[in-house]
Amino acid sequence: MHVVMFGDQHVESLGGAQVSMRLQREFLERAGHIVTIVAPAMHRARGTALTPDPAYVDVPSMPITLDREYSLSWPAGRTDRWIDDALGGRPGVDVVHVQSDFWGAFLGHRFAARHDLPIVHTMHNRVDVGIAATAPAPRTVLRALSVWQRRAIGSDTRGSDGWAYLRRFAERSSAVTAPSSHFARRLEENGVVPARGDATVDVIWNGIHDDLLDEVRNTTPAGSGRRPRLVWLGRMSPEKRLMPFLEALAFARPDADVEVIGGGGQLRTAQRFVIAHGLDAPTGTSVGFAGRLPYAETLRRIHRADAVVQTSIGFETQGMTVFEAASLGTPAVVSDPDIAPELGAGRWDVADASVEALGETLRVAVADIAAGSAPVPDEGVATAFRQSSRTSAMLEVYARIL
């Protein structure tokens, strides 16, 4: 079959949804299917252009962040025609898979409606929590976004909160999937279910590359005789709570090396904080910034670490980093009470959202690591997290709606 995926951002940009889409594409192609990914074109600096890929339909766009990492494609008739022309020379489309929440979702639903195609919509984001964390007037933003959405996809459904926004997508979908049980449960509780077929949400985790998982697991992690090593990774934006993590380190002062992986708008603020609080010294709590790393290297850093630290609360629809860590045998400090039980063994739970609670948990985790008594992740996570198993599950959804 030919599956056309729609994303809000180019899959070569930074983000968990983008990593997941790249993996889905590869394993669908391994299974003999055709995949096209429609997303806004990137606007990288001169000399850093992407290698052309025939699977990508790079829609005309405008950059929306200062680092030019993210872009917006306006959902209107001209863009619709451009997408139709770009897909016109490709095999007939069987399934539209929307993996976006904003303009990419508008474009995907409009495309499916024009061509009478079934839609699978994967809900990757808690829209309400994300906007509340990043926008100065979140209610106003959600109302404006809802008006834009209703006009873009032709919906009469009322409501302007985050759940009403997601419901408008779900009611036009043949299937809705979520990357965790806890997010699927919340979607169903708030009526974010497909109007056709069973009014339930399919749980399909985002996976990890089978070959890469085996390769990294078969490497030898860093040996004993060194200080405990913690890793924090992700987009440096408020909803990920990087700054509370650094504040917790300044409060608790655990004797550990800390590596921060990723990039984003809070990088300079974080770097200034580390210097101002003496967290850049070779002794005591030592924090270093690795920047953005290739996916494979990120997994190797996770495997070599003694623990991964997850700090966002209420925002993650899966919490991919801690599942990647568990797959590689690395335990995690977990702040989100929804993620903790789904992860199972191999974790330290943070009691509440305060900096003090996070700091105390970091102190305990470092002490456990130094004593050789860190919790051990469930070995079954590695099997369930393989992308081949996730692709098989998604193919069952595609077959059902066809």
N, C-alpha and C positions, 0 to 999 in steps of 0.2 A: 504494500500500500504506500501511498504518498501522504506523509504527515507534514503539515505546515504549522510551524510554531511561531507564535507572536510574543515578543518580549518588549518590555519598556526600555531596556538598554541593550546595547550591542553585547553579544555573549563573550567578547574578548575584553570587556571592561570588568572592573572589580565588583564582586558580589556573589553570594551563595547561590542565588537563582541562576546566574549566568554559568557558574561552574556546573550546576545540575543539568542545564540545557545542553551544554557541550557534551557531557557524559551520555545523556539520553540519545543525542544524535548519533554518537559513535556506536552505541550498542544496538540501536535500531538498525543502523546500516550493517552491522555485523550479522544481524538476523535477516538481512536481505531486503530491507525496506528503504524507501527514499525519504529524505528529510530536507526540508527547506526552512530556514530560520529568517523571519522578517523582523527587523529591529532598526532603530535609528542609526544612521551612519555616525561613526566616531569622528571627533575633531582633534586628533592628536597633533602635537607639535611637529613642525616640518622635520623630516628625516626619520620619523618613527611611524611611518605608515604601516598599516596591516598588510599581511600577505593576502592577495586575493583568494577567495574561497568560493567555489561554485555553489555551495549550499547556502551562502549568505545573500539575502536581499537587503541591501543597506539603503534604507529609506531616507530621502532628503530630510535634513534635520538642522537644528540650531543648538549650540552648546548651552548648557544651563548651570554649569558649575565653573568656578574660577580655574580649576585645574583641567577643564575641558574633558574630564573623564566621562561625564554623562550628558545626554542630549535629549531633545524633544522633537517628535515628529507630529505635526498638527493634523488631527483627524478631520479631514474635509474632502470634498469631492475631487480636488486635484490630486491629493495623496492617494485616494482610493483608485483613481484611474492609473496612477503611476504603479501601484502595487499590482493591479490587474494586468497591466502591460508586462511587468517584470516576470509574472508567473505564467503569462500566456504561452511561452515557448516550452514550458515544462510539462511533465506528465500530469494527467488529471488528478486533482486533489481528492483524497478520500476523507480525511479527518483534519479539522482545525483544532490545534491544541494551544489554548491561550495560557501563557505563563506570566501574566503581567497584571497590573492593577490600575493603570492610568491610560495614557494615550495608546500604548501597545494593545491594551485590552479593548479600547474603543475601536481601533483599526481591525483587530481580529474578529470581533463580533460583527462589525459592519461587513467585512469580507465574507464571513459565513452566511450572513443574511442575504447578501447579493447572489450568492451561488448555491443557496439552499443546502448547506453542508452541516453535518453534526459537529458539535463543539464539546471538547473536554476542557474545563477551566480548572487549572491548578491554582489554588489560593496560597500564595507564598507569604503574604504580609498581613499583620494586624494593622489595617489602615488607620484606625482611630488612634492607636497608641503611637504609631510612627509620626503622625501629623502632630499629635499633642506634644511630642518630644522635640520637634524641629521647627514648628511654626509659632509665631508670636500670638496669633489669634486663631487657635485651632478650630473653634466652632464656625467662625466666619469662613475659614478655608474649606471646611467640610461642606458647608452650605453651597459655596461657589462651585466646588468640585462636583457636587450632586447635580446642580443645574447644568453644568457642562456635560456630565455623563448622560443625563436624560435627553438632552438635545442631540448628543452624538450618536446614541444607540436607539433613540425613539421610545423611551420608556415613560409610562404614566404612573409608575409606582412611586408613592409618596415617601417622605422621610428623608432626613439629612444627616443622620448619624452614620457611623462607620459600618454598622451591620446592614442598614438599609442600602447603603452604597454597594456592598457586596451582594446583597440579595438581587439587585437588578441584573447583575451578571449571571448569577446562578439560575434565575428563572428563564434565561435564554439558552441554558446549557443542557446538553444531553447527559453529562456526568460532571460532577464536581469532585476533585481530589484534594487532599491535604497531606502535608508531609509528616504529620504526627497524630496520634490518637487524641491528645489533649486539645489540639486546634480543631480537629474534626468534630469533637464533642461540642466545642463552643460554637462552631458554625451551625450545627444542627439545632442547638438550643436557641439560636437566634434566627432560625428559619432560612439560613443560607444553604439551600438544597436545590437540586435540579427539579424543574417543573415536570419533566418527562421521566418516566420510569420510576425506580425506587427513590423515595425522598430521603436518601442517605448520602453521606459523603464517604468516598473510598479513601482509605488510608494507604498511601504509598510513600514511604520514606524517600528522601533524596539519598542517593547512593555514593559509593566510592569506586573508582576504577579497579576492576578485579586484578588486572596485571600489576598495577601500581601498588595495590594493597599487599599482594604477595611479595613484591620486590622490597617494599619498605619493611614489612614484618620480618623478612629474612635477613635484614641487616642487623648488626649487633648494636644495641643502644649504648650510650655512653656508660663507661664503667663506674665503679664505686670509687671512693676516695676523693670526691669533689663535693662542692657545696650543692645543696638542692637547687634545681633549675625549674623555674616556672615560666610558662608561656601564655601571653594574652594575644589573641589575634582577631582581626575584624576591621570593619570600617570605623574610622575615628569620627563618629558623630554622636550627638547626645544620647540617643536611644540605646546605644551600645554600652554606655556608662564607663568609658575609659577613665575619665577624670575621677569619679568616685573610687575606682580601683587604685589609682595613684595616691589618692588621699588616704586610702586604707593602708597602703604600704608605708606612707609617711607616719601614720598613727601607730602601726604595729611594729615596724622595723624588723621584719623577719630576716634572719641571716641566710639570704638566698640571692642567686642571680636571676634576674627577671628580664625576659626578652619580649618586646612588644613588636608584633608583626602586623603590617598593614599601612594604610594611609588614609587621608581625609582631612576635613576642615579643622579638626582639633589638634593636628600634629604639632604645630608650633606652640600652642598653649601647653600641650603636654610636655614638650621638651623644656620649655621655660620653667614649668612646675618642678620637673625633676632636678634641674640645676639649682633652683631656689631652695629646695628642701634637702639638698645634699644626697640625692638618691643616685648620683652618678659616680660615687666613690668606689674604689675596688674592694672595699670591705663593707660589712654590714649589708644593707639592702642596696643592690646595684642594679639599676635599670638601664637597658640599652634598647635602641630603636633599630630594627632590622629593615624597615621600609617594606615595600611590596615585594613579595617573592613569588616565583613560579609555583604553581600548585604542588608539583612533585616535591620541591624543596621545602615547602611549608609542611607537608606530611612528614618529611624526614626530621624537621625540627620538632614536630609534635612527638615523634617516636623517641627522639633523644632526650626529651624533657621528662621531668619527674611528675609534673602535673600541668594540666591546662586550666586556665581560669576563665569561667564564663560569668559575666557580670550583668548583662541586660535582664530586665524583669518585665514580663508581660508582653514583650514585643516579639520575641522569637516564635515562629510557627513550628520550628523543629529544634533549633539549637544545634546546627550541624557540627560545629567544632567539637563538642563533647562526644558525639557519636563517632566522629573520625578518631578522636583520641582513644575511645574505648576499643574501637576496631584494631588499634595499634598497640593495645595493652597499657595505655597511659591513663591514670585516674584523673579526675577533674574536681575542681572546686566549683560548685553549682549554686548560683544565686536565685534562679527562677524555680519556684516551687512546682510549676507545671512540668518542667523538663526533668526534674530529679527522679520522680517515680518511674517515668518511662525509660530513663537511662538504666535504672536498676543498680547493680553493684558497682563498686569502684568509684566512690565519690565522697566528698565532704560537703554537707549542706550548709548554706549560710542561713542563719536564723531569721533575719529580716533585711530590709533594704538599707539599713543604716551603714555608714562608713565604719562604725565601731564593730558591728557584727561581722562585716566582711574582713576587717583587720584581724579580729580574733580567730576567725576560721583560717585565714592565711597563716597565722602564727601556729595554729594546731597542725595544719597540713605540713608545714615545713618541719616541725618537730617530728611528726610521724615519718616523714621521708628520711630524715637524718637517722632515726632509730630503726629504719628498715621495716616499719609496720604500716606502710601505706596500703589503703584498700586496693583490691584487685578487680578490674573490670570483668564483666560477664563475657566469656569467650564466645557465646552465641551471637553477640552483637556483630562480630566480624562476618559471620555467615549471612545474617539477615541484611547487612548493609552493602553487600556486593551489588554493583550496578546491574549485573546480569539478572539477578533475582528481581530487582526493581523494574527492569525493562520487561521481564516476563509478566509481572503484575499489571503494568500499564497496557501491554498488548491485550490482556484479557479485557480491560476496560474498552479499548478500541473495538475489539471484536463484538462486545456486548452492544455497543451503541450502533454498530453497523448492521 
